[in-house]
Amino acid sequence: MKFLGIIPARYASTRFPGKPLADMAGKPMIQRVYEQVEGTLDAVCVATDDARIEEAVKAFGGQVVMTSDKHRSGTDRCYEAYTLVGQGYDVVVNIQGDEPFIHPKQIETLKACFREPDVQIATLVKPFRPDDDFETALFNANTPKVVLNKRHEALYFSRSIIPYMRGKHYSEWLPNHTYYKHIGLYAYRAATLREITALPQSPLELAESLEQLRWLENGYKIKVGITEQETIGIDTPADLEKALAFLKK
């Protein structure tokens, strides 16, 4: 089975324009993401709609394709990139371009999900720690939560806290139940990627602003791998400063 990693990268961003090109100790962010994952996949490609990002990727020797600036999501951009470079690849891995500390073991965990022949889509979760702060972790709407069935398939994703623990004060929730944080890394069989990008947006997706709910609403199953590695997503310039401090350590 051959795996193609695609890193969608837009220049335009409301909170952080030009984020993929942000300097991280002498390398643009997109290069650090690329280098973190290229050794674990059969091929890696950046999918962008901006000539500046294209030029930066070519400068460090990476593979890059130009895609439309009309895409609604990174998944849609991934599919277009796959149609341009994906011949011969069985699974497409959608890698967030603002996760420069993604761990190669996380890619391996995601790939392992496809040892089961019926897996259509896979993603990762990380358990919250019992001592995590309730307000900044579990109650944070920017950190989607996931509930799983016994087959390690996603039942639901939400920006709200799921499940709600009836009869216990919220300070007791994390020590008494395993809550899962969604890690925004996806992999899709090529045929499934083609199908899900043709689906219209769904009511749950629009309500929560989580595109994976569109797939669940349409009957697709999402296999979930569990990782213990922490990642640092960069959404704002302030996040970048924290990431640079982490890099120095």
C-alpha positions in Angstrom: 0.0 0.0 0.0 1.4 3.4 -1.0 0.8 6.6 1.0 0.8 10.1 -0.4 1.1 13.0 2.0 -0.4 16.3 1.0 0.1 19.5 2.9 -2.5 22.1 2.0 -1.1 25.6 2.4 -2.9 28.9 1.8 -1.2 32.3 2.0 -4.5 34.1 3.0 -5.4 33.7 6.6 -7.6 36.0 8.7 -5.6 35.6 11.9 -2.1 35.1 10.4 -1.6 36.1 6.7 1.4 34.4 5.1 1.6 31.8 7.9 3.2 29.0 5.8 6.2 31.3 5.1 6.7 32.4 8.7 10.3 32.1 9.7 11.1 29.4 12.2 14.8 29.6 13.1 15.9 30.0 9.5 13.3 27.8 7.8 9.8 28.6 6.7 7.1 26.8 8.7 6.0 24.8 5.6 9.5 23.4 5.3 9.6 22.3 8.9 6.2 20.5 8.4 7.5 18.9 5.2 10.7 17.6 6.7 8.9 16.2 9.7 6.8 13.8 7.6 8.7 13.1 4.4 10.6 10.1 5.8 7.4 8.3 6.8 5.5 8.4 3.5 6.1 7.2 -0.1 5.8 10.8 -1.3 5.0 14.3 0.1 3.6 17.3 -1.8 2.5 20.8 -0.8 -0.8 22.0 -2.4 -1.1 25.7 -2.6 -2.8 28.5 -4.4 0.0 31.1 -4.0 3.1 31.6 -6.1 5.1 32.7 -3.0 4.5 29.4 -1.3 5.2 27.5 -4.5 8.6 29.3 -4.8 9.5 28.7 -1.2 8.8 24.9 -1.5 10.8 24.6 -4.7 13.7 26.5 -3.0 14.1 23.8 -0.4 13.7 21.0 -2.9 10.1 20.0 -2.0 7.4 18.9 -4.3 4.6 21.4 -4.9 1.5 21.7 -7.0 -0.7 24.8 -7.7 -4.4 24.4 -6.9 -7.5 26.5 -7.1 -8.1 29.4 -4.7 -11.8 28.5 -4.6 -11.6 25.4 -2.3 -13.8 25.4 0.9 -11.4 23.1 2.9 -8.1 21.5 3.0 -9.7 18.2 2.0 -11.0 19.7 -1.2 -7.5 21.0 -1.9 -6.0 17.6 -1.2 -8.3 16.0 -3.7 -7.3 18.4 -6.5 -3.6 17.8 -5.7 -4.2 14.0 -5.7 -5.7 14.2 -9.2 -2.5 16.0 -10.3 0.1 13.8 -8.7 -1.7 10.8 -7.1 -1.5 8.1 -9.7 -0.4 4.9 -8.0 -1.2 5.9 -4.4 -3.7 4.1 -2.4 -4.1 6.4 0.6 -3.9 10.2 0.8 -2.7 11.7 4.1 -3.9 15.3 4.8 -1.2 17.0 6.9 -1.9 20.4 8.5 0.6 23.0 7.3 0.6 24.8 10.7 1.8 21.8 12.7 5.6 22.0 12.5 6.1 19.6 15.4 4.0 16.8 14.0 5.7 13.6 15.1 6.6 10.8 12.6 5.1 8.3 15.0 1.7 10.0 14.5 2.0 9.3 10.8 2.8 5.7 11.5 -0.2 5.4 13.8 -2.5 6.8 11.1 -1.0 4.5 8.5 -1.6 1.5 10.7 -5.3 2.1 10.7 -5.4 0.9 7.1 -4.2 -2.6 7.9 -8.0 -3.2 8.2 -9.2 -3.5 4.7 -12.6 -1.8 5.4 -11.2 1.4 6.8 -12.3 4.4 4.6 -11.1 7.4 6.6 -8.7 7.6 9.6 -7.7 10.3 12.0 -6.0 10.7 15.4 -7.0 11.6 18.9 -5.0 12.3 22.1 -6.3 11.6 25.6 -6.6 14.7 27.8 -4.6 14.3 31.0 -6.4 14.0 34.3 -4.6 17.1 35.5 -5.3 19.3 32.4 -7.0 22.6 33.2 -10.7 22.3 32.6 -11.2 25.9 31.2 -8.2 25.9 28.8 -8.4 22.3 27.7 -11.8 20.5 27.9 -13.9 23.7 27.8 -11.9 25.2 24.9 -14.1 25.4 21.8 -11.0 25.6 19.5 -10.1 22.0 20.6 -12.7 19.6 19.2 -13.5 16.6 21.3 -14.3 13.1 20.1 -16.2 10.1 21.4 -15.4 6.6 20.2 -17.1 3.2 19.9 -15.5 -0.1 20.9 -14.0 -0.5 17.4 -12.2 2.8 17.8 -14.4 4.5 15.3 -15.6 8.1 15.8 -19.2 8.4 17.0 -19.2 12.2 17.1 -16.9 15.3 17.1 -17.9 18.4 18.9 -16.5 21.8 20.1 -18.7 21.2 23.2 -17.6 18.8 25.9 -18.7 15.3 25.2 -19.7 13.3 27.1 -21.4 15.3 29.8 -20.9 13.7 33.1 -24.2 13.8 35.0 -24.0 14.0 38.8 -20.4 15.1 39.0 -18.9 18.6 39.4 -16.9 19.5 36.3 -13.7 19.4 38.4 -14.2 15.6 38.6 -14.8 15.0 34.9 -11.2 14.5 33.7 -10.0 12.4 36.6 -13.1 10.1 36.2 -13.4 9.7 32.4 -11.0 9.5 29.4 -11.8 12.5 27.2 -10.2 12.6 23.7 -8.9 15.7 21.9 -9.0 15.5 18.1 -5.7 15.8 16.3 -6.5 17.4 12.9 -4.7 14.8 10.8 -6.7 12.8 8.3 -6.0 9.9 5.8 -8.5 8.7 3.1 -8.5 5.9 0.6 -8.3 7.6 -2.8 -11.8 6.5 -3.8 -13.3 7.7 -0.6 -11.6 11.1 -0.9 -13.2 11.5 -4.3 -16.6 10.7 -2.9 -16.5 12.9 0.2 -15.4 16.0 -1.7 -18.5 15.7 -3.9 -20.8 15.9 -0.9 -22.7 19.1 -0.1 -22.1 20.7 3.3 -24.3 19.1 6.0 -26.4 20.6 8.9 -24.1 19.3 11.6 -21.0 20.5 9.8 -22.4 24.0 9.4 -23.5 24.1 13.1 -20.1 23.0 14.5 -17.8 24.2 11.6 -16.3 20.7 11.5 -16.1 19.1 8.1 -15.7 15.6 9.4 -19.3 15.7 10.6 -20.4 15.8 6.9 -18.8 12.5 6.4 -20.4 10.9 9.5 -23.8 12.3 8.5 -23.4 10.6 5.1 -22.7 7.2 6.6 -18.9 7.1 6.4 -16.9 5.5 9.2 -13.8 7.3 10.6 -11.3 5.0 12.2 -9.4 6.6 15.1 -5.8 6.0 16.1 -4.7 7.1 19.6 -1.5 9.1 20.0 0.3 10.2 23.1 2.5 12.7 21.2 1.6 16.4 21.7 1.5 18.8 18.8 1.6 22.6 18.7 -0.7 24.1 16.2 0.0 27.7 15.1 -3.0 29.9 14.4 -1.7 33.3 15.4 1.6 35.2 15.6 1.4 34.7 19.4 1.3 31.0 18.8 4.4 31.3 16.7 6.3 32.9 19.5 5.4 30.0 21.8 6.5 27.6 19.1 9.8 29.3 18.6 10.4 29.1 22.4 9.6 25.4 22.2 12.0 24.9 19.2 14.8 26.5 21.2 14.4 24.0 23.9 
